[in-house]
Amino acid sequence: MRIILYTGKGGVGKTSIAAATAVKSAEQGKKTLVISTDAAHSLGDSFDMKLGSEPVYIKNNLWAQEIDAIYEAEEGWGKVQKYFTELLTSKAVKDITTEELTMFPGMEDLMSLLKVLKYYKEDRFDVIIIDCAPTGETLALLSFPEMMRWWMEKLFPVKKKVIKVAGPVAESLLKVPMPSGEVMDELDNLYHQLDEMKKIFSDRETTSIRIVVNPEKMVIKEAQRSFTYLNIYDFNVDAIIVNRVIPDNVNDDYFMVWKDIQKKYKDEIVQSFQPIPIYYAPLFETEVVGTEMLNRMAEEIFKSEDPIKIKFNGRAQRVDREGEDYVMTIEMPFMEKKDLNLNQKGDQLIIKVGNIKRNIALPRTLLDYSITKAKFEDEKLRIWFGGEKNE
């Protein structure tokens, strides 16, 4: 199976390009599902038809779905949400505000991505194309499984034992409900599903992420930041799609000014993202709505290429041996040295870039060594591990 995620700043045209890719994939005979995980669904508008919370048949080999995030959250988070509601209302009056407080930010979107895991396991489709929410939300969702892993591995076993032994006493003394075995099991199940999802999304032979940009300054800056963060998490960005490019044959005086502006930013995009392949979608003379226009868009973008083929597979991280030391190299384009912060804590390498923090589990080879030095140059963070082995 192939999974392709389209992300980018809000309003750049991710939905149309995701739908166009799906149309072309289906025409090549692959059973294709295109899913919208964005709360502000517009995938149905692209196909000019009403979609639901289950896959809707569009045409031969093609299905589309707008995930009902609230329903998915209730299914995967229901028991935990019910417990938190009981906890918050044990000393207060229950109202709708309490239920809203128990649905953590991003939880609904996260549950919608677990639907992708379900389809992957069922092997119902050859290709799943995901029209993601705007960049910031997508990055938060992709990093959530790793944060959940840390919490579950460090704290969950302890909490489970304490609740099992001391739960009844605490409940009696504190007069507040303690989580039941079902609640803890649901958390455990959620953790394992997220862990599976992380493995699938990190598998470069299965999953690619494609960034959609417009030739505009603000859009490019956000794309550069998201590209950096995706590199830090070692996801495979295999293509950049530049959307709404004014065609060469448009010679109207008004558009000539915009063509000059776009040329400048197109050059910047090439310089910023090479060697990653860059594809272009023109600004059409009409709306991109319906399968005919979506197919036309796909033909303009991919020409005769297979739209779902992995376009690029460069590694963002690697570990090399240099003499007695090991060197970990992490690609970090568009970053400045002053924005980086690096720490080692046990088996974790903690990298902070601006307001993004990642805990990288060190490879087994490096666990017995400490950081001896680090350098950031040529958009690469290089970290040396060596010295005496830690006992």
Order of alpha helices (4+ residues) and beta strands (2+ residues): beta-alpha-beta-alpha-beta-beta-alpha-alpha-alpha-beta-alpha-alpha-alpha-beta-alpha-beta-alpha-beta-alpha-beta-beta-beta-beta-beta-beta-beta
